[in-house]
């Protein structure tokens, strides 16, 4: 298993070609070599994203965005996948109006054309559940369980460890239950496991118990663990350096 960075953490510095190139080079100096793309400026052409990655000697393996965003602009993300030689496209969450048993099944159906297109190109489609998709719906199964049951078995799952904790799950046990279906995880730490607004912290500085979680990730076949901190009260580069330093101790 390798360490990487989820680029939503530095999205503020990914809004122009020059800033993206500089930011990726700084992340490479910190020690990151693998990334998951998210939320850079849509005005940056896919070829320029690929050029910035090459200039920094970094590799992107996936791109993530909200499910409704990717479904509304699939060609945008497919062009990015082609330019950057991505192996995966990840859809995140189920829109609130569709967060019902019937709505989840409709979402699964809406993902079929994209899933087939990616499979034809030798790529995977992943789903990133938030805590909302990991708690029971109407007293029944959670949305992730319903989505997996209604989808092709090749659908992958990106586990965000903080969302698993916020849903009340043991993240290590959750990973083992999904063994063989998870290529990527998000290592995101927080001050408390509240389902309300949470204060994010560098990995290892919060309430998540990382030692058993990372052991379970390795046992479950996870390929890349991405450090992530979408909100940072101080210097985000220092925070991401601290996260990588802690992860390396594991």
C-alpha positions as CSV (number, residue, x, y, z in Angstrom):
1,X,0.0,0.0,0.0
2,X,1.2,3.5,-0.9
3,X,0.6,6.9,0.6
4,X,-1.0,9.7,-1.5
5,X,-2.8,13.0,-1.3
6,X,-6.4,13.9,-2.0
7,X,-6.0,17.2,-3.8
8,X,-9.3,18.7,-2.4
9,X,-7.0,19.5,0.5
10,X,-5.1,22.2,-1.6
11,X,-7.9,23.2,-3.9
12,X,-7.4,26.9,-3.1
13,X,-4.0,26.6,-4.8
14,X,-5.3,24.7,-7.8
15,X,-7.2,27.4,-9.6
16,X,-4.7,28.4,-12.2
17,X,-2.2,26.4,-14.3
18,X,0.8,28.2,-12.7
19,X,-0.5,27.7,-9.2
20,X,-1.3,24.1,-9.8
21,X,2.2,23.4,-11.1
22,X,3.8,25.1,-8.1
23,X,1.5,23.4,-5.6
24,X,2.2,19.9,-7.1
25,X,5.9,20.6,-7.0
26,X,5.7,21.6,-3.3
27,X,3.7,18.5,-2.5
28,X,6.3,16.4,-4.3
29,X,9.0,18.0,-2.2
30,X,7.1,17.1,1.0
31,X,7.1,13.5,-0.3
32,X,3.8,12.9,-2.0
33,X,4.0,11.1,-5.4
34,X,0.4,9.8,-5.9
35,X,-2.7,11.9,-6.0
36,X,-6.5,11.8,-6.5
37,X,-7.7,14.8,-8.4
38,X,-10.6,16.9,-7.1
39,X,-11.8,20.5,-7.4
40,X,-9.1,22.1,-9.4
41,X,-10.3,24.9,-11.7
42,X,-12.5,23.7,-14.6
43,X,-10.7,26.3,-16.7
44,X,-7.5,24.3,-16.6
45,X,-7.4,22.0,-19.7
46,X,-6.9,18.3,-19.0
47,X,-3.6,18.3,-20.9
48,X,-2.4,21.1,-18.7
49,X,-3.3,19.1,-15.6
50,X,-1.3,16.2,-17.1
51,X,1.7,18.5,-17.8
52,X,1.7,19.8,-14.2
53,X,1.7,16.3,-12.8
54,X,4.6,15.3,-15.1
55,X,6.5,18.5,-14.1
56,X,6.2,17.6,-10.5
57,X,7.0,13.9,-11.1
58,X,3.6,13.0,-9.6
59,X,1.0,10.5,-10.7
60,X,-2.8,10.8,-10.5
61,X,-4.7,7.6,-10.4
62,X,-8.3,8.8,-9.9
63,X,-10.6,11.8,-10.1
64,X,-13.4,12.4,-7.6
65,X,-16.4,14.8,-7.6
66,X,-20.0,14.7,-6.5
67,X,-22.2,12.1,-8.1
68,X,-24.6,14.6,-9.7
69,X,-21.6,16.7,-11.1
70,X,-20.0,13.7,-12.8
71,X,-23.4,12.4,-14.1
72,X,-24.2,15.9,-15.6
73,X,-20.7,16.3,-17.2
74,X,-19.4,12.8,-17.9
75,X,-17.3,13.8,-20.9
76,X,-15.4,16.4,-18.8
77,X,-14.2,13.7,-16.5
78,X,-13.6,11.1,-19.2
79,X,-11.3,13.6,-21.0
80,X,-9.4,14.2,-17.8
81,X,-9.1,10.4,-17.3
82,X,-7.7,10.1,-20.8
83,X,-5.2,13.0,-20.5
84,X,-3.9,11.9,-17.1
85,X,-4.0,8.1,-17.7
86,X,-6.3,7.7,-14.7
87,X,-7.4,4.2,-13.7
88,X,-10.5,5.3,-11.8
89,X,-13.4,7.8,-11.6
90,X,-15.0,8.2,-8.2
91,X,-18.5,9.6,-7.6
92,X,-19.2,10.9,-4.2
93,X,-22.5,10.7,-2.3
94,X,-26.1,10.5,-3.3
95,X,-28.0,13.8,-3.7
96,X,-30.2,14.5,-0.7
97,X,-33.5,14.3,-2.7
98,X,-32.5,10.8,-3.8
99,X,-31.5,9.5,-0.4
100,X,-34.4,7.1,-0.2
101,X,-34.4,3.3,-1.0
102,X,-36.1,4.1,-4.4
103,X,-33.8,7.0,-5.0
104,X,-30.7,4.9,-4.4
105,X,-31.9,2.4,-7.0
106,X,-32.5,5.2,-9.5
107,X,-28.9,6.5,-8.8
108,X,-27.5,3.0,-9.5
109,X,-29.4,2.9,-12.8
110,X,-28.1,6.4,-13.7
111,X,-24.5,5.2,-13.2
112,X,-24.8,2.2,-15.6
113,X,-23.8,4.1,-18.8
114,X,-20.8,5.7,-17.1
115,X,-19.8,2.4,-15.5
116,X,-19.9,0.6,-18.8
117,X,-18.0,3.3,-20.6
118,X,-15.2,3.2,-18.0
119,X,-15.1,-0.6,-18.0
120,X,-14.7,-0.5,-21.8
121,X,-11.7,1.8,-21.4
122,X,-10.2,-0.5,-18.7
123,X,-11.1,1.8,-15.9
124,X,-13.0,1.4,-12.7
125,X,-16.0,3.3,-11.3
126,X,-15.8,3.9,-7.5
127,X,-18.4,5.2,-5.1
128,X,-17.4,7.4,-2.1
129,X,-20.0,7.1,0.7
130,X,-20.4,9.9,3.2
131,X,-21.7,9.2,6.7
132,X,-25.2,9.9,5.3
133,X,-24.9,6.9,3.1
134,X,-23.7,4.7,5.9
135,X,-26.6,5.0,8.3
136,X,-29.9,3.1,8.0
137,X,-32.6,4.5,5.6
138,X,-36.1,4.3,6.9
139,X,-35.1,1.6,9.4
140,X,-33.7,-0.6,6.7
141,X,-30.3,-1.0,5.0
142,X,-28.0,1.9,4.5
143,X,-27.6,3.6,1.1
144,X,-24.2,2.0,0.4
145,X,-25.7,-1.5,0.9
146,X,-28.6,-0.7,-1.4
147,X,-26.4,0.8,-4.0
148,X,-24.0,-2.1,-4.1
149,X,-26.9,-4.6,-4.3
150,X,-28.3,-2.7,-7.3
151,X,-25.0,-2.2,-9.1
152,X,-22.6,-4.3,-11.1
153,X,-20.3,-6.2,-8.8
154,X,-17.3,-4.4,-10.3
155,X,-18.3,-1.1,-8.6
156,X,-15.5,-0.2,-6.2
157,X,-15.8,1.7,-2.9
158,X,-13.6,4.5,-1.7
159,X,-13.7,4.5,2.1
160,X,-13.4,7.9,3.8
161,X,-12.3,6.9,7.3
162,X,-13.7,10.0,9.0
163,X,-17.2,9.5,7.5
164,X,-17.1,5.9,8.6
165,X,-16.3,7.0,12.2
166,X,-19.0,9.7,12.0
167,X,-21.6,7.0,11.0
168,X,-20.7,5.1,14.1
169,X,-18.8,2.3,12.4
170,X,-15.6,0.7,13.4
171,X,-13.6,1.7,10.3
172,X,-11.2,-1.3,10.5
173,X,-14.1,-3.7,10.6
174,X,-15.9,-1.8,7.9
175,X,-12.8,-2.1,5.6
176,X,-12.5,-5.8,6.3
177,X,-16.2,-6.3,5.4
178,X,-15.5,-4.7,2.1
179,X,-12.2,-6.6,1.5
180,X,-11.3,-6.9,-2.2
181,X,-13.6,-4.0,-3.2
182,X,-11.6,-1.1,-1.9
183,X,-8.6,0.3,-3.9
184,X,-8.4,3.7,-2.2
185,X,-9.1,5.1,1.2
186,X,-9.2,8.7,2.5
187,X,-7.2,9.3,5.7
188,X,-9.0,12.2,7.3
189,X,-8.8,13.0,11.0
190,X,-11.0,15.2,13.1
191,X,-11.4,16.6,16.6
192,X,-14.5,14.6,17.4
193,X,-16.9,12.1,15.8
194,X,-19.8,14.5,15.6
195,X,-22.1,14.3,12.6
196,X,-22.4,18.0,12.7
197,X,-19.7,20.4,11.5
198,X,-16.4,18.9,12.4
199,X,-13.0,20.4,13.0
200,X,-10.5,18.6,10.7
201,X,-6.9,18.0,11.9
202,X,-3.8,16.5,10.4
203,X,-3.8,12.7,10.4
204,X,-2.8,11.4,13.8
205,X,-3.8,14.5,15.6
206,X,-7.5,13.7,16.1
207,X,-9.9,11.0,17.3
208,X,-9.4,8.3,14.7
209,X,-7.6,5.2,15.8
210,X,-5.2,4.8,12.8
211,X,-3.1,1.8,13.8
212,X,-5.8,-0.9,13.4
213,X,-7.4,0.9,10.5
214,X,-4.2,1.0,8.4
215,X,-3.5,-2.7,9.3
216,X,-7.0,-3.6,8.1
217,X,-6.5,-1.5,4.9
218,X,-3.4,-3.5,4.1
219,X,-5.1,-6.8,4.8
220,X,-8.1,-5.7,2.6
221,X,-6.0,-5.0,-0.5
222,X,-6.1,-1.2,-0.4
223,X,-3.6,0.2,-3.0
224,X,-3.4,3.9,-2.0
225,X,-4.2,5.7,1.3
226,X,-4.8,9.4,0.5
227,X,-4.2,11.9,3.2
228,X,-6.9,14.5,3.2
229,X,-7.8,17.7,5.1
230,X,-10.4,19.7,3.2
231,X,-10.4,22.5,5.8
232,X,-7.3,23.8,7.5
233,X,-7.0,26.6,10.1
234,X,-3.3,27.0,9.5
235,X,-0.8,26.4,6.8
236,X,-2.2,23.6,4.7
237,X,1.2,22.5,3.4
238,X,2.5,22.1,7.0
239,X,-0.7,20.1,7.8
240,X,-0.2,17.8,4.8
241,X,3.5,17.3,5.7
242,X,2.4,16.4,9.3
243,X,-0.1,13.9,7.9
244,X,2.4,12.2,5.7
245,X,5.0,12.1,8.5
246,X,2.5,10.4,10.8
247,X,1.3,7.9,8.2
248,X,4.9,6.9,7.6
249,X,5.2,5.9,11.2
250,X,2.5,3.3,10.7
